[in-house]
Amino acid sequence: MTIRNKLILGFSVLLAFILVQGAASFFYGSRTQGLVDTAVNRNFIAATEVTDLLASAQQLRRQEKEYLIYVGNVDGRNAVLKDWNATHARILGQLEAMVANSKGIYLPADSAAFTQWKGALDDYQKGFARIIEGFSYDVSMLDEGDTAGGSQTYNKAVRANEELRPVVERFNTVLIEGATKLARARADESALAYQRIRSNFEVVDYVNIGFAVAGLLLAGVLLATIPASITRPLDSLIESADKMSLGDLGKKFEAGGVKDFERLAASLERMRVTMEAMIVRLKARSR
């Protein structure tokens, strides 16, 4: 093998090693990027949106209870009703955005659940609207100064609460409990993805450390073999040439398998053999 081929082989091995290391890092990096995208987009953002929706739904229920408490106070009742309508509009907008899924962070099963949540919200809104309408038509019963009216108002509020119970229970079961489960599931998936991300980073670290150690060993082997395979035959040729210059023609010229030195070794060997033959002839004549 020529010196050029030896060097090409050494650099080719190093290049292949670097390419394998890069491919392994890219593979685990791509997997980690996918997990990050899943954890951040489909889970973290989804969990945040569902949690916001859940908070709004619970606020809507509190405002409903405040409305029934303040039915004897027209101004207070109307103020709570204004807040209830604003909260309802916000929840409706959140649900419509989640159903549209423009960010692509929800699954088809999630969209089906959102449709059920919206149905429960619509039923709740219709039931609450009937309660509001009943109180609006019976303003005379809301006179706080009339003791009998106050008693009638209380009884009407109790009946309104009972009338709302079916739609409220559906709202609680379908929307609030459903949102709670989905938010918890997304949070659990985020935690699991986070653990996988950490595991992937650990694998990447181990892979890089392993390749670094293997690279050092490979570099050491190449440094120990390639230069030695070139210098050893060269040293042998120099040694033979030195001995021949001092009159010792007993050591043959050998190239050590390096083709670049084989022609030189062959020429020097012919010269050694010729000189050795000449010396033999001279000695024979001198006798």
N, C-alpha and C positions, 0 to 999 in steps of 0.2 A: 504494500500500500504506500502511495506517495505521501509526502508531507502535506501536500494540498488536500488530499482526500482525508487524511487524519484530522486536519483542522476543520474541514467541512463536516465530518462526522461529529466531532465534538460540539461545534456550534449548532448543528442540527438537533442533537440530543438536548442541548440547553433550550433551544427554541421550542421544541416539542414539549418540554417540561413546563416552560412558561405558558404555552397555549393551554395545556391541560389545567394548570392552576387557574388561569383566567376563566376557562370554561366552567370549572367547579364553582368559582366565586360568583360568576354570572348566573349560574343555575340557582344557587341558594339565594342570591340577591333578588332574582326575579320572583322566587317563591315568597320571600319576605315582603317584597313590594306588593304582591297580591294580597297577602294577609293584612298589611297595613291599610290597603284600600278597603278591604272588607271591614276591618275594625273601625276605621274612621268614617267611611261613607255609609255602608249599609247598616252598621250597628250603632256607632256612636251618635251620628246625626239622627238616625231613626229613633234611637232611645231618647234623645233630647226632645225631638218633636212630639213623640208620644207622651213624654213626661209633661211637657207644656200643655198638651191637650188634656191630660188627666187633671192637672192643676186647675185649668179653666172649668172643667166639668164639676169638680168639687166646689169651686167658687160659685157656680150656677146653682148648685143645691143649697149652699148657704144663703144665697140671695133669695131663693124661693122660701126658705124658712123665715127669713127676715120679713118678707112680704106678708106672710100670714100673721106674723107678730104685730106688724104695723098697720093692719087693715083698719084699725080704729082711728088712724091718723092719716088723713087723705094726703097731706103733703109728704109725710114720711113714706107712705105707700107708693106714691108716684115716683119719689126719688129712688127707692129700691127697684121699682119696675124699670126705670131708665137704665140703671146699672145692669139689671138682669138682661134686658134687650141687647145691651152692648156686649155682654159676655156671651150671649147666645150667638150673636153675629160673628164674634171672634172664633167660637168653636166651629161654627158652620164653615167659615173660611178655611180654618185649619183642616177640617175633614175633606173639603173639596180639593185642597192642595194635595193632601195625602192620597186621595183617590186618583187624582191626575198623575201622581208619581213622576213629575217632570225630572226629578233628580235621579230616578232609576234606583232608588235605595230600598224599595219595598218589593216583596215577592207577590205573585198572584194570589196566594192565600191571604196575604195581608190586605190586599185590595178588597177581597170578598168580605173580610172582617170589617173594613172601614165602611162598606156599604151597609152592613148590619148596624154599625154604630150610628150612622146617619139616620137610619130608619127609627132607631130608638130615640134619637134626639128630636126627630120630627114628631113622633107620638107624644113625647114629653112636652114639646112646645105647644101642640094642639090642646093637650089636656090643661096646661097652665093658662092658655089663652081663654078657655071656657071659664076657668075660675076668675080670671081678671074681669071678664065680661059680666059675670054674675055680681061681683062687687061693684062694678061701675054703674049697674042699673039700680042698685039698692043703696043709694047714697044716704038716705034718711036713717038707715040703720047704723051708720058710721058716726053718729053724733056722740062725741065723747062725753058731753054733758048729760046725756040721757042714760040713767042707770039701766033701765030695761033694754035700751038700745045697745049698751055695752055688752050686756049679757047675750043678747041676740047675735051681736057681732062675734063674740067668742064662740058661740055654738056654730055659727056659719063658718068660722075659720076651721073648727074641728071637722065639720062635714066636708069642707073643701080639702082638708088634708087627707081624709079617708077617700074622697073621690080621686085624688091624685095618686093614691097608693099604687094601683096597677101599673101606670105609666112610669112612676118613679122607680118601682122595683125593676121594671124592664130596663130603664135607663141605668140603674146601678149595676144590674147583672151584665147587660150587654156591653155598655160603653165603659163604665168606670172599672169594672172587674176585668173586662177584656183589655183595656188600655194598660191596666196594672200588670197583667200577665205578659203582654207583649213587651212592655218596657223592661220587665225583669228578664225576659228571654233574650232581648237584645243586649242587655247589660251582661248577662252570662256569656253570650257569644263574644262580646268584646273582651271579656276577661280571658276566655279560652283562646281567642286570637292573639291576645297579648302574650299569653304563655307560649304559644307556638312561635311568635315572633322572637321572643327571648331564646327559645330553643334553637331557632334557625341561626340567630346571631352567634350562639355558643358553638353551633356546628361550623359556621363560617370561621370562627376564631380557631377552632381545632384544626380545620382543613388548612387554614393559612399557616398555622404553626407546624403542622405536619409537612406541608410542602416546603416551608422554609428550612426545616431540619433536613428533609430529603434533598433539597436543593444544595444545601451546604455539603452534604455527603457526596452528592453527584459531582459538584464542583471540585471537591477534594480528590475524588477518584480520577476525574478528567485531568486535573492538574498533575496528579501523580503518574498517570499513564502516558498521556500524549507527549508532554515534554521529554519524559524519560525515554519513550520509544524513539524520539528523534535524536536526543543527545547521546544515548548509549552507543549506537553504532558509530556516531561521529567521534566519540571519545575513543572507541576501539580503533578507528581508522587513524586517529592522531597518534595513539599509542604505538600502533604498528609502524607508522611513518617515522616516529622518533627512534624506535629501535633499529629500523633499517638505516637511518642516518648515522647511527652509532656502530653500524656494522653487524647488527644482529638481524639476520635474515630468516630466523626460524618462525616468526609469528606471521600467520597468514592475514591478509586483508579481508575482512568480512563486513558486509553491509547491514547485517542484522534484520533483514527482511524489508528494508526501506528502499524502494525502487529508485528514489532520487540518488542514493549513494551506491547502488549496485554497479552502475557503469564506472564510477570513480574507483570503487573497490576492485572491479575486474581489471581496470588499467593498471592500478598499483600492484595488484597481484601478479600480472604478467611481468611488470617491471621487476618485482622481487624475484620471481622465478628466473627471469633472464639474468639478473645480477648474480643470483645464486649459482646458476650454471656457468657463468663467466668465471666466477671465483673458483669453482671446481676445476675448470679447464686450466686456469692460471696455475693453480696448485699442482695440477698434473704435469704441466710443462716445466714447472720449476724443479721438479724432481728429476 
